Amino acid sequence: MSGPTALEERLVERDGYRLHLRHGGDPARPLVLFLHGYPDSQRMWREIMLALGDTYWVASLDWPGIPAGEPRQPARRYRIDRLLEDIEAAVQALGAERLHLVGHDWGASVGWSYVTHPDYGRRVRSWSFVSGPHLAIWLRWAREELTSGRPRRTAVAAAQLLRAGYTVPLIVWPLGEALWRLAGVRGWQWVLRLAGVPKGDPLLDEDRAQVRALTLGPMALYRQNVLHPPPLPPRDSVTCPVQLIIAERDPFVSEVSYGNLGDYVRDLRIARLPGSHWVTRSHPDEVTALLRRWLEDTTP
């Protein structure tokens, strides 16, 4: 069966804003919902979605305030609990009872809270993610390592915190806004290229209005959630199969920072790819193959 050659757009009306969804494939087949990160859009998943659309019903959504032309949203709209409501609204608009979930970067961090939610999590057949921890689980790991009294463990955790140092100007809102406005399109392209998006990738072909929509409003993800993380799930509470795809050259998130995931996940499988943070763009065929095998294994 051949996959779709294009993705259809659907708008979901919310209270004061709209969610932009794209979907393709056969609605009679299992739904795979893709969540994007920061500072990009659902465009990040397009090629992988088209490839998997031959077998699955694939869908993705933009976070509030994206794309350009949508009004900028207040910071509180980017709290994880509010974004979970957006994901649920998208799932209901698509008419799906259950779904496979895939996330990257902030899409992974938000997706984690959907998976561990006592109600929403019941919908999830499987969860596959790249470069984005559950914030509360990650903070628990960092705290335990830093206070372990063992120099090697403390040094490893400190090194990971240094990797996350780029978040400081994003949390300090006026500074981050000023830097993004100064950087413009070229600065945004430089950040994505630095972290693995290949030269000439269509993901980089955005104009000034779209880059501002991607960077300015959604920057609130950091100050709304890093300082106020979601609840820590109970140990051994994640019952759906979970696939962690490790980007081996990710400058932001190291493999070691997932060291306590096994305390929360009953069925955790790990795959590795030799790419950077946007391994989804530098190695799309390899990511597609991993997801296809994963979905085959976890679809009844």
Secondary structure, DSSP 8 states (H G I E B T S, - for coil): ----SS-EEEEEE-SSSEEEEEEES-TTS-EEEEE--TT--GGGGHHHHHHHTTTSEEEEE--TT-STTS----GGGGSHHHHHHHHHHHHHHHT-SSEEEEEETHHHHHHHHHHHSTTGGGGEEEEEEES---HHHHHHHHHHHHTSS-HHHHHHHHHHHHHGGGHHHHHSHHHHHHHHHHHHHHHHHHHHHHTT--TT-GGG---HHHHHHHHTSTTHHHHHHTSS------TT-B-S-EEEEEETT-SS--GGGGTTGGGTBSSEEEEEES--TTHHHHSHHHHHHHHHHHHHHH--
